Amino acid sequence: MINIKKVSDISSSAITPESIYLRRREFMKASGMLGTAMLLNPWMTAAASIPIGDYARNVITPKGEDEEITPEEDATSYNNFYEFGTDKGDPKKYSTKFTTDDWKITVGGECAKPGTYSLEDLIKPFAIEERVYRLRCVEAWSMVIPWLGVPLASIIESLEPTSKAKYIAFTTLHDPQRMPGQKRSVLDWPYREGLRIDEATNPLTLLAIGMYGKTMPNQNGAPVRLVVPWKYGFKSIKSIVSIDFVEQQPLTSWNMSSAREYGFYSNVNPTVNHPRWSQKKERRIGDLFKRPTLMFNGYAEEVAHMYDDMDLRSNY
């Protein structure tokens, strides 16, 4: 059991009744779906088999009895993943044949251990944790999702970045045959994102390989994606194939596309509107009415200190 107590925590019972949660896990174990030797992968024909096994409960989510987990069907059917199309249903529809077997991630730049790693080798030294986080989209909708993954800080430490590493740059797979949305010039492919090194090593930042107790589905970023819960969702890059430690702030896709609309930091900030809509409220998927958006998506105590010397209105 792993518990990181913060002011933004709630107990698992406030999300799902604990008795139901525990019965579910006992059922899964009895069915052979969990265990150190088992692979959790309901998308076996498409997604790579990542050995998740049993995992530690590490529930970190904002306070509030209304913080119910978004139904899995909604979270896996309503997606932005332009590599498979621009409509919300396109990723699920057009990623069914996307294969991620033998996935490799290239590590480079200012670190002691550059090279090309299999995803399994990169992940396996660390315990898989369950993290329940809010996901706030820049489009003013939101979800609450139980992710499975490894703290990115653990991965970074194992790669031994040098003192010159001030930022980390991430890149998504570029393969228009496997990702048909890349045949359209929606963005300058491949998709690129980046974080400051302190953001990347914050305890909340997760390198996720699953959700809802299962291997990551294709439409949500299989086989591995970033989850940065205090930033707008487009910062949580999907289907990562490279990680580079760099000295200068890296180029990022949406900032390159429209710097006026999408800043490098893209922290959830209800006081800074998108040029075309307000960010003061959000609609939780499944809800009829909007709710107020919280600063840093409700994770201010864990992350606000990183921006004490910044004007968050100009450095959005």
DAPEPE-V265213 format. One line per field, one symbol per residue. phi: phi as a letter, one per 40 degrees, with the letter a starting at -180 (. if undefined). burial: b if it has 16 or more other C-alpha atoms within 10 Angstrom, else e. Layout:
# DAPEPE-V265213
phi: ???
burial: ???
This chain:
# DAPEPE-V265213
phi: .bbbcbcccbcccccbdcccdccccccccccgcbicbbbcacbdcbcccbccgcbccbcbacchccccccdddccbbbbbaccbhcccccdccbbcbcbbcfcbbcbagcacbcibbcdccccccbccbcbcbcbbcccgbaabbccbibdddcccdccfcccccbbbbbbcdbadccbccccbccbccccbaabcccccccdccbccbaafgbddcdcbhdcaacbbccbddcccdbfcbabbcbcbdccbcccccacccbcccfccaccbccdbacbcbabcdhccbcbcccdffgbdccbdccbdcbcccccc
burial: eeeeeeeebbbbeebeeeeeeeeebeeeeeeebbbeebbbbebeebbbbbbbbbbebbbbbbeeeebebbeeeebbbbbbbbbbbeebbbbbebbeebbbeebbbbbbbbbeebeebebeeebeeebbbbbbbbbbbbbbbbbbbbbbbbbbbbbbeebebeeebbbbbbbbbbeeebbebbeeeeeebebbbbbbbebbbbebbbbbbbbbbbbbbbbbbbbbbbbbbbbbbbbbbbbbbbbbbbbeebebbbbeeeeeebbbbbbbbbebebeeeebbebbbbeeeeeeebbbbbbbbebbeeeeeeeeeeeeb
